[in-house]
Amino acid sequence: MTLRDWFAGQEQLPDCGELVMEACEALAGKRPDGNWTTNTIAWLEWEAAWRARIRYIRADAMLKAREAKL
């Protein structure tokens, strides 16, 4: 595991309901068809994708800030 992976794993994220849906789509692509009840797996995969993107974006920012201090 890299420091980047560790940083990404520590990040607490809000639910997409607290984010703008368009931001989630920009991170993970178009929302799946249907809803959580009718297309559960696709929605879980989509949610995992946008959460992972945010975590690594923030991890990269943390590494950049860390390098600037050294």
C-alpha positions as CSV (number, residue, x, y, z in Angstrom):
1,M,0.0,0.0,0.0
2,T,1.3,3.4,-0.9
3,L,0.9,6.6,1.1
4,R,-1.5,7.8,-1.6
5,D,-3.6,4.7,-1.0
6,W,-3.5,5.2,2.7
7,F,-4.6,8.8,2.4
8,A,-7.4,7.8,0.0
9,G,-8.6,5.1,2.5
10,Q,-8.8,7.6,5.4
11,E,-11.1,10.0,3.6
12,Q,-14.7,10.4,5.0
13,L,-17.1,11.4,2.2
14,P,-20.6,12.8,2.2
15,D,-23.4,11.0,0.5
16,C,-24.1,12.0,-3.1
17,G,-27.4,13.5,-1.9
18,E,-25.2,16.1,-0.2
19,L,-23.2,16.7,-3.3
20,V,-24.6,18.1,-6.6
21,M,-25.7,15.1,-8.7
22,E,-23.9,16.6,-11.7
23,A,-20.6,16.6,-9.7
24,C,-21.1,12.8,-9.1
25,E,-21.8,12.3,-12.8
26,A,-18.7,14.3,-13.7
27,L,-16.6,12.0,-11.5
28,A,-18.2,8.6,-12.5
29,G,-20.2,9.1,-15.6
30,K,-23.9,9.1,-16.2
31,R,-26.2,7.8,-13.5
32,P,-27.4,4.2,-14.1
33,D,-30.9,3.7,-15.3
34,G,-33.7,3.0,-12.9
35,N,-33.2,3.5,-9.2
36,W,-31.5,1.9,-6.2
37,T,-34.3,-0.7,-5.9
38,T,-34.6,-1.7,-9.6
39,N,-30.9,-1.5,-10.5
40,T,-29.1,-2.0,-7.2
41,I,-25.7,-3.4,-8.4
42,A,-25.3,-0.7,-11.1
43,W,-26.0,2.1,-8.6
44,L,-23.6,0.6,-6.1
45,E,-20.9,0.4,-8.7
46,W,-21.6,4.0,-9.8
47,E,-21.4,5.2,-6.2
48,A,-18.1,3.3,-5.6
49,A,-16.7,4.9,-8.7
50,W,-17.4,8.6,-7.8
51,R,-16.3,8.0,-4.2
52,A,-13.0,6.5,-5.3
53,R,-12.3,9.4,-7.7
54,I,-12.9,11.9,-4.9
55,R,-10.7,10.0,-2.5
56,Y,-7.8,9.9,-4.9
57,I,-8.2,13.5,-6.0
58,R,-8.0,14.5,-2.3
59,A,-5.1,12.1,-1.6
60,D,-3.1,13.6,-4.5
61,A,-3.8,17.1,-3.1
62,M,-2.5,15.9,0.3
63,L,0.7,14.5,-1.2
64,K,1.2,17.7,-3.1
65,A,0.8,19.8,0.0
66,R,3.2,17.4,1.9
67,E,5.9,17.8,-0.8
68,A,5.6,21.6,-0.7
69,K,6.4,21.6,3.0
70,L,9.5,19.3,2.7
